Amino acid sequence: MTTYNKLEKALSAAKGLQADFETFSLDTDDQQNKQMFSQLAKNLGSAVQAIQSRLNFVGGEEPQYVQQAMGMKQQNKQ
């Protein structure tokens, strides 16, 4: 697994966790927990941006990884 693939996987996991925290925030009536989950989602938003930035950098430095990843995605769809 390439660095690019690992970053894609990490980005996907971080986005999923961010969405879960946002959902938890909306689902709870406890204001303290609502605030905690909202803050966790916000913090993960920063992590998502950082991972995306790194993914873009790696993709620019090593475009073959992007092409390779795109090829794998096409194969998985078939």
C-alpha positions in Angstrom: 0.0 0.0 0.0 1.4 3.3 -1.0 1.6 6.5 1.1 -1.1 8.0 -1.1 -3.4 5.0 -0.5 -2.8 5.2 3.2 -3.6 8.9 3.2 -6.8 8.2 1.3 -7.8 5.6 3.8 -7.0 7.9 6.8 -9.0 10.7 5.1 -12.0 8.5 4.7 -11.9 7.3 8.3 -11.5 10.8 9.6 -14.5 12.0 7.6 -16.6 9.1 8.8 -15.6 9.8 12.4 -16.4 13.5 12.0 -19.8 12.7 10.7 -20.4 10.3 13.6 -19.5 13.0 16.1 -21.8 15.5 14.3 -24.6 12.9 14.5 -24.0 12.3 18.2 -24.1 16.0 18.8 -27.5 16.3 17.1 -28.9 13.2 18.8 -28.2 14.1 22.4 -30.2 16.4 24.6 -27.4 16.9 27.1 -25.9 20.3 26.4 -22.5 19.3 27.8 -22.3 16.3 25.6 -23.7 18.2 22.6 -20.9 20.7 23.0 -18.3 18.0 23.5 -19.3 16.2 20.3 -19.5 19.4 18.4 -16.0 20.3 19.4 -14.7 16.9 18.5 -16.2 17.2 15.1 -14.7 20.6 14.7 -11.3 19.3 15.7 -11.6 16.4 13.2 -12.5 18.9 10.6 -9.1 20.4 11.0 -7.5 17.0 10.8 -9.5 16.3 7.6 -8.1 19.5 6.1 -4.6 18.6 7.1 -4.8 15.1 5.6 -6.4 16.4 2.4 -3.6 19.0 2.1 -1.0 16.3 2.5 -2.8 14.0 0.0 -2.8 16.8 -2.5 0.9 17.4 -2.0 1.8 13.7 -2.3 -0.4 13.5 -5.4 1.4 16.5 -6.9 4.8 15.1 -6.1 4.1 11.6 -7.2 1.3 11.7 -9.8 1.8 8.0 -10.6 0.2 7.2 -7.2 -2.9 9.2 -8.2 -3.1 7.4 -11.5 -2.6 4.0 -9.7 -5.3 4.8 -7.2 -7.7 5.9 -9.9 -7.0 2.6 -11.7 -7.8 0.6 -8.6 -11.0 2.4 -8.1 -12.1 1.7 -11.7 -11.3 -2.0 -11.2 -13.3 -2.1 -8.0 -16.4 -0.6 -9.8 -16.4 -3.3 -12.4 
